[in-house]
């Protein structure tokens, strides 16, 4: 389809303008947040807003080294997100391979079970978790939070990986098996290299979801383990919001996901569509 | 991952049996984890919903049977939250699909620059909902200072307390959710539209089918599976939406943006009435399962 090539110039101009507006609307928080993070509190509150100002690094200095430093929170996010992502992939990849490629009794049931666990509303799970972690003394601990992130990331990762495994031609397995390569060796040396891209996409998604998680973090975390998503609230109080610091903190908190999103954008789009077209993932 | 000796083919071991055993070994760890992290808590939640557990009044605790659920009948806040959940889910999903599809159709007409828009569309999706909520609350919707107020004031429409006014607050949180997730619908539908066969359109054009006819009779049927999938996935997200509303309004003012999710949370962790909170979560679970079951059946029927 190339309808635009024969379109009138005015029509094309309108399309371009529409695209420009769209771009501005979607990129707005990141751009505006970035600008705000370099402003002084006085410039932030100026009306009408100032576009030309002397940028300052004070806000970043404050949220990194100051009394409201979010470095410990970034560390919490890094530990919990990385650990839960690693565990998720370790469990999800083999399971997805079995669901996608192997014959065994209860295949449909096991696939449906994984899908159904994804439907559970997080707010429902948080109550039992809270009570159990409280009893076992694991509230506000890395292991508690990491384990609980598996609830939403594992089903998601399994289903996304299933759709990638299904794309590998069956002949590859057959050839390897006929060579008496063994199931495990076939999976490891023949199939896994074929889904490397899928593993990368799934890992990115799982990490993003873990990094952005808020509900579990705010209820089950605390003073020791407090991911950045929760720490953002430190900059907001009833009496006074520290706009510029909030913006600087948010920029630091969001830098990893924005960078990952930009670098992996092609793969993310593919992951979204694979999940959507085949009925896998949720986010 | 070590390879237990059992998976190396042995004489007399049929291939099928070998495959079954291998499948079990690969699945067992994941299923076990899911059993522990999702199914066991679910049963515990169901048990809690049948009990009176009030951390504020621990002396009143005990088995309540269906008492918590009976209590909902006369709880106006529950009915309000149920209604808001329906409004929130319904309106955000419809808006996302409508806007997403229109934008995808428009952007498809642009010969160059689609890549830039795709990158921009990724941004809202990857941002944490809680940060999105905070951004909107502070930089976009705050009165006297936010971007929206800037526009309404310069247009002479005056200043509004977008998140402080009960009616505007609901519209605002719906707008926030729609802003964040429409790019998802857009990306998926754009990718689907791009795969449609061009020769069908050429044929239709030769038959002098109007643009609307082409859309109605060719495009729509072809993208319907993708739309259904977007609807299902977005419904799940809307039903479990929490962080953005929590950050923007906290469910308020009053309970004007308190969807079921937030009501269950507030009841359990602000008012510490865990038993009642658990029963509210059970209702939410029931709705989620019913909706997904219905949607999947609808999808298969097509």
Interface residues (C-beta under 8 A of the other chain):
Chain A: X1 X2 X3 X4 X5 X7 X15 X16 X18 X19 X22 X23 X25 X26 X27 X28 X29 X30 X32 X33 X36 X45 X47 X48 X49 X91 X92 X94 X95 X97 X98 X99 X102 X103 X104 X105 X107 X110 X113 X114 X116 X117 X118 X119 X120 X121 X122 X123 X124 X125 X126 X127 X128 X129 X130 X131 X132 X147 X148 X150 X151 X154 X155 X158 X177 X180 X182 X183 X184 X185 X208 X211 X212 X213 X214 X215 X219 X229 X230 X232 X233 X236 X241 X243 X246 X247 X250 X253 X254 X257 X258 X260 X261 X262 X265 X268 X269 X272 X273 X275 X276 X277 X279 X281 X282 X283
Chain B: X1 X3 X7 X8 X9 X15 X16 X18 X19 X20 X22 X23 X24 X25 X26 X27 X29 X30 X31 X33 X34 X37 X38 X39 X40 X41 X42 X44 X45 X48 X103 X106 X107 X108 X109 X110 X111 X113 X116 X117 X118 X119 X120 X121 X122 X123 X124 X125 X126 X127 X128 X129 X130 X131 X132 X134 X135 X136 X138 X139 X140 X144 X145 X147 X150 X179 X183 X184 X187 X188 X191 X192 X196 X198 X201 X225 X226 X229 X230 X232 X233 X236 X237 X239 X240 X242 X243 X246 X247 X261 X264 X265 X268 X269 X274 X277 X278 X281 X282 X284 X285 X288 X289 X292 X299
